[in-house]
């Protein structure tokens, strides 16, 4: 058995250092783990368990509560009214956490459910409470699974998308890396599949992305984010000193192993 390299707690300078990251926040979107793609939970958990097993603190920010609850409410599509969204989230969150824990049982890893609203992270007392709880969970080697508390959130106090939530959670726990997963393998200059679309492999801190054309939320229609929200979240996290990698959910194992994939966002330079 090869000797395990010491973990890096602090700035991660490149993809190659990801396997040694001390603390990682991983975000996965609704369309990647619900409906026809619910089977991707198993491979996602495999990759998270591998990182957890080498000593990294791992936090999963998972969308999918509303999307998972839709079929149980016998709905044909994502509801548009707030009350039905709340009902779908209440049912779907329960099912979603069960699916994660059922998969994590193979590794004897226990999940901890953390539901947050935007107000929780804006209120200093609530933010401090959330931070203390997260630190204690990680100290106990629990894998926190974070989602927006859709059953109580209103249109006025929502994060808007879980990419932003993931960025704020990365700040909250002082993560060494934020990994944003979706159906797309990288950020592209234009919506993938359109003429002239080219992958962007590296984004320097402060780089102007005004020329990038962002597409919609994708064909599944069950999520609320898109390329634009991921870039905004990556920019926010990078500004606070956390590097970000955008990759496809199907690439999560390779991403956490340090493969040269996806789009890497450099963090802000350290202040002296």
N, C-alpha and C positions, 0 to 999 in steps of 0.2 A: 504494500500500500504506500502510495507516494505521500510525502510530507505536506501537510496543509499549510499554505502560505498565510502569514498573519493578515488579518483584516485591516483595511484602511478606514480610519474614522476621520473624515474630513473631505477635502477636495479630491474628486475623481477627475483625472486629467484626460482620459480617453476611454473608448469602449473596452480596450484590453484590460483595464483595471476594474471593470464591473464585477468580476468574480470575487474581488477582494473588498467590495464595498461593505462598510459596516452597517449601513441602514438604507433600505431601498423602499420606495413607494411605487407600487405598480397599479396602474389604472386600466380597467377593461370596460369596453362599451357594451351597451345593451344588445346590439345585433350580433356580437361575438359569442354570447353565452346564453342566448334565449332562443326559443322557437326551434328551427331546424339546426341551429348551432349549439344547442344545449350540451351536446356531446363534447364540446371543446373545454368544458369545465375540468374534465379529467386530465388532459395534457397540460392545462394551465396550472392545476394543482401540482402535477409532477414537477414542473419547473420551479414553482414557489417552494416546494418542499426541499428540492435540491439546494436552493439558496439558503433556506432556513437551516438545513442540515450542516452546511459549512460554517454556520455561526452568524450569518447576517440577520439583522432584525428586518422583518418583512411586513409591510402594511399593504393590504389590497384595498383599493378604492374601486368598488364594483357597482356599475349601473345595472339595470335589468329588473328592478322590482316591478315596475308598471308593466313592462313587456312580458314578464313571467306570469303576472296575474291576469293578463287579458283573456287567455283561453278559459280560465276558471270562472270568469264572469260571463262567459259565452258571448264575447264581443268579437267582431270581425276585424277591428283595427284599434289603434291607440285612441282612447277617449280624449275629447277636447275640453270637456267641462271639468272643473277642479274637483268636485265631489267624487266623480267616477274615477278620476286619476288617483285620488286618495284611497278609494276603495280597492282599486287594482293594486296599488302599492302595498296596502295592508296585507292582502292575500299573497301577493308575489314575493314580498320580502321574506315571509315565513318559508315559502317553498325554496327560494333561492339560497337562503342560509342552510337549510337542510341539505340541499344538493352539495354545497361546498363542504359542510362538515362530514357528510357521508363519504366524500372523496378523500378528505384529509385524514379520516380514520385509518386509512391504509398506512399512514406514516406516524400514527399516534400523535398527531398535531391537533391542538384544540383551537377553534376559532372563537373570537370575541366580536360580537356585533356592536358597532358604534354608529349611531344615527345622529347626524348633525343638520342644523339649519344654518343659513347665512348669519342669522342673528346670534347664534352660539359663538361664532368666531369674531363677531364685531363687538360683543359685550365682553369687557375685560375679565369679569368674574367667571362667566361661562367658558370663555376661552382658556382661562387658567385651569378650570375644572377638567375640561376636555384634554388639555395637555397632560395634566397629572394622571388621568386615567389611562391615556395612551402609553405614557412612560411606564406605568406599573404593569400594564398588559405585556409590553415588550420585555420588561425585566423578568416577567414570569414565563417568558418564551411562548406566550400566546400569540396567535396570528390575528391581528385586528382586521376585520372586514368592515370598511366604512362605506356608507351611502348617505345620500341626502334623506332627511326624514320627511318623505313625501306626504305622509299622512297628516302632518300638522303644518307643513310649509304652505304659504300662500304665494300668489303671483308676485306680490310686492317684496317678499323676503326670500326668494329663491336664489340659489347660486346661478341658475340659468343653464348650467351643464356641469357634468361631473369632471370635466377636464379642469375647470377652474377650481372645483372642490379639491381635486387631487393636488393641484399646485399649492393651495392653502394648507392642506394637510402636510405636504412636504416641508413647508415653512414651519408648521406647528411642531413637527418632530425633528427638525433639523436634519432632513434626509441628505444622504450623500449622492443619491441619484433618484430622478423621477423617470419612470418608464411608462410612456403613454401608448397603449395598445389599441388597435382598431382593425377594420377590415382591409386597410391599405398599408403597404409595406414601407412607405416613406412619404415625405412631403414632396409634391411634384410642382413644377412650374405652372402647370395647368391641370385641370381635373384629369385623373388617370384615364387613359383610353381615348382621350381627344388628341387630335393631330398636334404634334410638336411638344407633347408633354414629356418632360425629362425629370428624373428623380434628383432631388437636392440632398447630397450626402452630408453636408456640413454647413452649419450656420454659425458664423462668428458672433460674439456678443456685440449687440448694437447694429448688426447688419440690417440694411434696409430691404424688406421683403415686399415693398409696394408693388413690384411688378408681378408677384405671384397671383394667379387667378384661382380663387377658392371655389370649390363645388358645393353641392348641397349635402344633406346628412346621410345620403346613401340610399340604395334601393330598398333596404329593409323597412325604412320608415318608422322604426320603433324607438330611435334614439333622439337626442336633442342637440348633439354636437356635430362637428364637421371639421374640415381642415382649418378653417378660420379660428374655431374655438381652441383647437390644439396649439396653434401657433401663439395665440394670446396667452394660453396657460403656460406654454414653454417659455415665453418671454418673461412672464411674471416670476416663474421659478428661477430662471437664469439670473434675473436681476437681483434675487436674494442670495445668489451664490450656489444654487443647485443645478448641476448639469442635467440635461434632459435628452432622452432618446425616444424618437417616434419609430414604431415598428408595427408589424402585423401580429395579431394574436397568435397566429399559427407559428410565428417565429420566436415566441417568448423564451423557449429553452435556449436557442442560439443567442438571443439578445443577452440573457443573464449569464451566458458562458463567455461573453466578450467578443462575439463575432462582429465582423465589419459589415453590419447591415443597418438599414434604417437611416434616419436623419438625426445627426448629433448636434445639439445646441450647446455651445460653450457657455459656461457661467460667467458672471461679472468677475473681473479681476479682484483679488483680495485687497482689502483696504489696509493701509499701514498707518 
